[in-house]
């Protein structure tokens, strides 16, 4: 049996961030069912994505702190289209646009879906599968491993059910997957995250999270490299390694003071444009 997977994602100005083409190249390897909530992009991302999928909701305004509301809206849209278009979706894979599935994960997706459908002798009912995340750090080859950057494991693959629903709350760091009972983890099937792959991206995330109320350790760790530990990511994990540079040098530490100066420059430039 071939299982039908739907990709589930939220989007905001991904052309501008150079994420859109990479994301689509990756997910088109295993599905044509791509469901997107566009958080009011203004860089052409919405129009670009329409060439690849009709399953997209256009938000009325940018509301970063209402991401779970938007996820629930997108989930209801997915359920509706699954019935109307007879898509026969078996599983939903949640990704962000600055992420891709690693080569081992893509190769194992059908087996993962079979696990959701049939369980195991020890665990006969499985609702979701969690995968670890590799955080590339100011690089397309090196990842960060200190300050919990190597501890992220998120429930990405969900068994499709008509009664799937999120616990809808406003704000940051709410559960990013629907309510479910039994979850297993596949530690050897990572997601690769490009959201910290340049200093500019780190600063953009810092400013965005701070604007939306994040503070303390979870915010400061983004620009605190005093304990920085990084390691090479194997080229074999990338199914599309066009961005991978074998000769890329290990990133040097950046002080929190230097980050602070760059953050002030970005904020001042943004205010000058208003």
C-alpha positions in Angstrom: 0.0 0.0 0.0 1.2 3.5 -0.8 0.2 6.0 1.9 -1.0 9.5 1.0 0.8 12.2 3.0 -0.3 15.8 3.3 2.3 18.4 4.1 1.0 21.1 6.6 2.8 24.4 6.8 2.5 28.1 7.6 4.2 30.7 5.4 5.3 34.3 5.6 7.6 36.0 3.0 9.5 32.8 2.3 10.7 34.0 -1.1 12.4 36.9 0.6 14.0 34.5 3.1 15.2 32.1 0.3 13.2 29.2 1.9 10.4 28.7 -0.6 12.2 26.9 -3.4 14.2 24.6 -1.1 11.0 23.7 0.8 9.0 22.9 -2.3 11.9 20.8 -3.9 12.0 18.7 -0.7 8.3 18.0 -0.1 7.5 17.5 -3.8 9.7 14.4 -3.6 7.0 12.6 -1.6 3.6 14.4 -2.0 1.5 16.7 -4.1 -0.9 17.4 -1.2 0.6 20.6 0.2 -1.6 22.6 2.6 -0.4 26.1 3.5 -1.7 29.0 5.6 -0.1 32.2 4.3 0.3 34.8 7.1 -0.2 37.7 4.7 3.0 37.5 2.7 3.9 40.6 0.6 6.9 39.4 -1.3 5.2 37.2 -3.9 5.3 34.0 -1.9 1.5 33.5 -2.1 1.5 33.9 -5.9 4.5 31.6 -6.3 3.1 28.8 -4.2 -0.2 28.8 -6.2 1.8 27.3 -9.1 2.4 24.2 -6.9 -0.7 23.7 -4.9 -4.3 25.0 -4.8 -4.6 24.2 -1.1 -3.7 27.6 0.4 -5.4 30.0 2.8 -4.6 33.7 2.5 -4.5 35.4 5.8 -6.1 38.9 6.2 -3.2 40.3 8.3 0.1 39.1 9.7 -0.6 37.6 13.2 2.5 35.7 14.4 1.2 35.2 17.9 -2.0 33.5 16.6 -0.2 30.6 14.9 -2.3 28.0 16.6 -5.5 29.7 15.5 -4.2 29.5 12.0 -3.1 25.9 12.3 -6.6 25.0 13.4 -8.1 26.9 10.5 -5.7 25.1 8.1 -6.5 21.7 9.7 -10.2 22.3 9.1 -9.5 23.3 5.5 -7.5 20.1 5.0 -10.3 18.0 6.4 -12.8 19.7 4.1 -10.6 19.3 0.9 -9.8 15.7 1.8 -13.5 14.9 1.6 -14.4 17.2 -1.4 -11.4 16.1 -3.5 -11.3 12.5 -2.3 -7.6 12.8 -1.4 -7.6 9.8 0.9 -5.0 11.3 3.2 -3.5 8.8 5.6 -1.0 11.1 7.5 -0.1 14.7 7.9 3.5 15.9 8.1 4.0 19.3 9.7 7.0 21.4 8.6 8.0 25.0 8.7 9.2 26.6 5.5 12.8 27.0 6.9 12.9 23.2 7.4 13.4 20.2 5.2 13.1 16.4 5.7 16.5 14.7 5.8 17.3 12.0 3.3 16.8 9.1 5.8 13.4 10.6 6.8 12.1 10.8 3.3 13.3 7.3 2.6 11.4 6.1 5.7 8.2 8.1 5.4 6.1 5.2 4.0 7.3 2.9 6.8 6.4 5.6 9.3 2.9 5.8 7.9 2.6 2.1 8.1 3.5 2.3 11.8 0.8 4.8 12.3 -1.7 2.6 10.5 -0.9 -0.7 12.0 1.2 0.0 15.2 3.5 -2.7 16.6 3.0 -5.8 18.7 4.2 -3.8 21.8 2.3 -0.5 20.8 -0.8 -1.5 18.8 -2.1 2.1 18.5 0.1 5.0 17.5 -1.2 8.6 16.9 2.0 10.4 16.0 5.7 10.2 15.4 8.3 12.7 16.7 11.5 13.5 14.9 14.7 15.3 16.2 15.7 18.6 14.7 19.1 19.6 13.5 19.7 23.3 13.9 22.2 24.6 11.3 24.1 27.5 12.9 25.4 30.4 10.7 26.2 27.8 8.2 24.7 25.2 5.8 27.1 22.5 7.1 27.6 23.1 10.9 24.9 22.7 13.6 24.7 24.0 17.1 24.6 21.5 20.0 24.8 23.5 23.2 22.0 25.4 25.1 19.3 22.8 24.2 19.8 23.4 20.4 20.3 19.6 20.0 17.4 18.6 22.2 14.5 19.6 20.1 12.2 16.7 19.3 8.8 17.5 17.8 5.7 15.5 16.9 5.7 16.0 13.1 3.8 13.1 11.6 0.2 12.7 12.6 -2.2 9.9 11.7 -5.1 11.4 9.8 -8.4 11.4 11.7 -11.5 13.5 11.2 -11.5 14.5 14.9 -7.9 15.9 14.9 -7.9 19.3 16.6 -5.4 21.7 18.2 -5.6 23.0 21.7 -6.1 26.6 20.5 -4.2 29.3 22.5 -2.7 32.7 21.7 1.0 33.3 22.2 4.3 31.6 21.7 5.5 28.0 22.6 2.1 26.4 22.6 1.7 22.8 21.4 2.4 22.7 17.6 0.6 19.5 17.0 -3.0 18.3 17.5 -4.1 16.6 20.7 -3.2 12.9 20.6 -2.6 10.1 23.0 0.2 7.9 21.9 3.4 9.2 20.4 6.7 7.4 19.5 10.1 9.0 18.6 12.3 8.1 15.6 15.6 9.4 16.8 17.5 8.5 13.6 15.2 10.4 11.2 15.9 14.1 11.6 14.4 17.3 10.3 17.0 19.9 9.1 16.3 23.5 10.2 17.7 26.5 8.3 16.2 29.1 10.6 19.5 29.9 12.3 21.7 29.3 9.2 22.9 33.0 9.0 23.5 35.8 11.5 20.7 37.8 9.7 18.2 35.0 10.3 19.2 34.7 14.0 18.7 38.4 14.4 15.4 38.4 12.6 14.1 35.6 14.9 15.3 37.4 18.0 13.5 40.6 17.0 10.3 38.7 16.0 10.2 36.7 19.2 10.9 39.7 21.4 8.1 41.7 19.7 5.8 38.9 20.5 6.6 38.7 24.2 9.4 36.2 24.5 12.0 37.0 27.1 14.5 35.4 29.5 16.7 32.4 28.7 14.7 31.2 25.7 15.3 34.6 24.0 18.8 35.4 25.1 20.2 31.9 24.1 19.7 32.9 20.5 22.4 35.5 20.7 24.5 34.1 23.5 27.4 32.1 22.0 29.6 32.1 25.1 29.2 28.3 25.4 28.9 27.7 21.6 29.4 24.1 20.6 28.9 23.0 17.0 29.6 20.0 14.9 29.6 19.0 11.2 26.3 17.7 9.7 26.9 14.7 7.5 26.4 15.5 3.8 24.6 12.2 3.6 21.6 13.6 5.5 20.8 16.1 2.7 18.8 14.7 -0.2 19.4 18.0 -2.0 23.0 19.1 -1.1 23.3 22.0 -3.5 23.8 24.4 -0.6 26.3 22.2 1.2 29.9 23.5 1.0 32.5 20.9 1.9 35.1 23.7 2.4 32.9 25.9 4.7 34.9 26.8 7.8 33.6 26.4 11.3 31.7 29.5 12.5 33.6 31.6 15.0 31.9 32.8 18.2 30.1 36.2 18.0 29.9 38.1 21.3 26.5 39.1 22.7 27.6 42.7 22.5 28.2 42.4 18.8 24.8 40.8 18.3 23.3 43.6 20.3 24.9 46.2 18.0 23.6 44.5 14.9 20.1 44.2 16.4 20.1 47.9 17.0 21.1 48.6 13.4 18.3 46.4 12.0 15.7 48.1 14.3 16.9 51.6 13.4 16.9 50.7 9.6 13.3 49.3 9.9 12.1 52.4 11.8 13.7 54.7 9.2 11.6 52.9 6.5 8.3 53.7 8.2 
